[in-house]
Amino acid sequence: QVKLTDEGRKVVEFARAYVAAYETLKQDLHATDPGELTGTIKLYSTVTAAYTFLPTLIKKFHHLYPQVKTYLETGSAQGAWDKLLKGEADFAIAIRPTQPHGELSYKKIVETPLVYLSPKSGLGKNVSDMPLIFPEKGELSSLIDMYLKRNNLSLPVHSYVEGHEAILAMVASGLGSAILPKIVIENSHLKRSVAVSELKPRLPRLEVGIFVRKKSLSSAPRAAFWAFV
């Protein structure tokens, strides 16, 4: 496995700052209207975000800034922080954490409730009889854990899985139950393969939004996208 040394990370950070400064200088010297802004922005999101609200957002931004190239990478929700803090993504769509990171700025996009889902074959079973497919880590995992502890609920765990869409697929396959953001189920082709129900006490709601490293906004294309969102 190859890793950057501390010196290497400083070089990468310098190179990114140099490119951002160059893009801003070029824009200041030559641009006369938004349509002339050039550069690139890199977005990171889950699959659900990529086919729900992101297409409209990207399309409208591209209409205003046709010369800015937009790249999109999808992955698990947990991967958003690493991508941002390592500079591998300019913006990330993620669940708003209870403890915000000091290096990041945030704007809300949508709010969605958490829901309990089980296989259609599991209808009629008690919640305590269905093993729970738990998010491996991340903000959703913390929210579910807090909810269960606060309400003295003890559920058997089937497995710990990375990725909301992967968890949904496992529930649809009859392997267990899960707690997921409602927006994930609503926008999946698997929504007819699972049963959605409410737990008592009611599950919490969560915010999904867009994050950016504050110091990366010195780049003109990134600043334009952030102002647009």
Solvent accessible surface area in square Angstrom, and as a share of the most:
residue,aa,sasa,rsa
1,Q,203,0.90
2,V,149,0.86
3,K,155,0.65
4,L,97,0.48
5,T,86,0.50
6,D,87,0.45
7,E,118,0.53
8,G,17,0.16
9,R,125,0.46
10,K,146,0.62
11,V,100,0.57
12,V,45,0.26
13,E,62,0.28
14,F,141,0.59
15,A,47,0.36
16,R,70,0.25
17,A,59,0.46
18,Y,136,0.52
19,V,76,0.44
20,A,3,0.02
21,A,60,0.46
22,Y,113,0.43
23,E,23,0.10
24,T,39,0.23
25,L,99,0.49
26,K,72,0.31
27,Q,42,0.19
28,D,106,0.55
29,L,123,0.61
30,H,128,0.57
31,A,27,0.21
32,T,118,0.69
33,D,67,0.35
34,P,76,0.48
35,G,25,0.24
36,E,79,0.36
37,L,7,0.03
38,T,52,0.30
39,G,18,0.17
40,T,51,0.30
41,I,0,0.00
42,K,74,0.31
43,L,3,0.02
44,Y,9,0.03
45,S,0,0.00
46,T,19,0.11
47,V,62,0.36
48,T,6,0.04
49,A,4,0.03
50,A,19,0.14
51,Y,103,0.39
52,T,34,0.20
53,F,40,0.17
54,L,0,0.00
55,P,65,0.41
56,T,74,0.43
57,L,32,0.16
58,I,38,0.19
59,K,155,0.65
60,K,120,0.51
61,F,1,0.01
62,H,95,0.42
63,H,154,0.69
64,L,86,0.43
65,Y,36,0.14
66,P,59,0.37
67,Q,98,0.44
68,V,3,0.01
69,K,126,0.53
70,T,42,0.24
71,Y,115,0.44
72,L,76,0.38
73,E,79,0.36
74,T,62,0.36
75,G,28,0.27
76,S,22,0.14
77,A,13,0.10
78,Q,24,0.11
79,G,20,0.19
80,A,0,0.00
81,W,61,0.21
82,D,84,0.44
83,K,46,0.19
84,L,0,0.00
85,L,61,0.30
86,K,120,0.51
87,G,5,0.05
88,E,79,0.35
89,A,5,0.04
90,D,8,0.04
91,F,0,0.00
92,A,0,0.00
93,I,5,0.02
94,A,6,0.05
95,I,12,0.06
96,R,118,0.43
97,P,23,0.14
98,T,85,0.49
99,Q,152,0.68
100,P,102,0.64
101,H,79,0.35
102,G,62,0.60
103,E,86,0.39
104,L,15,0.07
105,S,28,0.18
106,Y,53,0.20
107,K,63,0.27
108,K,107,0.45
109,I,54,0.27
110,V,44,0.25
111,E,68,0.31
112,T,6,0.04
113,P,36,0.23
114,L,6,0.03
115,V,13,0.08
116,Y,8,0.03
117,L,0,0.00
118,S,12,0.08
119,P,5,0.03
120,K,98,0.41
121,S,100,0.64
122,G,6,0.06
123,L,118,0.59
124,G,84,0.81
125,K,123,0.52
126,N,100,0.51
127,V,52,0.30
128,S,65,0.42
129,D,89,0.46
130,M,14,0.06
131,P,42,0.27
132,L,2,0.01
133,I,1,0.00
134,F,15,0.06
135,P,4,0.02
136,E,82,0.37
137,K,115,0.49
138,G,31,0.30
139,E,30,0.13
140,L,5,0.03
141,S,17,0.11
142,S,53,0.34
143,L,27,0.13
144,I,1,0.00
145,D,53,0.27
146,M,77,0.34
147,Y,5,0.02
148,L,16,0.08
149,K,145,0.61
150,R,162,0.59
151,N,38,0.19
152,N,140,0.72
153,L,65,0.32
154,S,103,0.66
155,L,24,0.12
156,P,64,0.40
157,V,65,0.37
158,H,80,0.36
159,S,31,0.20
160,Y,131,0.50
161,V,25,0.14
162,E,82,0.37
163,G,10,0.09
164,H,14,0.06
165,E,46,0.21
166,A,45,0.35
167,I,0,0.00
168,L,2,0.01
169,A,42,0.33
170,M,42,0.19
171,V,0,0.00
172,A,27,0.21
173,S,83,0.54
174,G,39,0.37
175,L,84,0.42
176,G,1,0.01
177,S,0,0.00
178,A,0,0.00
179,I,1,0.00
180,L,0,0.00
181,P,4,0.02
182,K,78,0.33
183,I,27,0.13
184,V,5,0.03
185,I,8,0.04
186,E,89,0.40
187,N,59,0.30
188,S,11,0.07
189,H,163,0.73
190,L,39,0.20
191,K,83,0.35
192,R,187,0.68
193,S,44,0.28
194,V,5,0.03
195,A,14,0.11
196,V,71,0.41
197,S,53,0.34
198,E,127,0.57
199,L,17,0.08
200,K,184,0.78
201,P,73,0.46
202,R,190,0.69
203,L,11,0.05
204,P,43,0.27
205,R,133,0.49
206,L,8,0.04
207,E,40,0.18
208,V,17,0.10
209,G,0,0.00
210,I,0,0.00
211,F,7,0.03
212,V,0,0.00
213,R,20,0.07
214,K,107,0.45
215,K,125,0.53
216,S,8,0.05
217,L,45,0.22
218,S,73,0.47
219,S,0,0.00
220,A,17,0.13
221,P,0,0.00
222,R,31,0.11
223,A,41,0.32
224,A,17,0.13
225,F,0,0.00
226,W,32,0.11
227,A,83,0.64
228,F,55,0.23
229,V,45,0.26
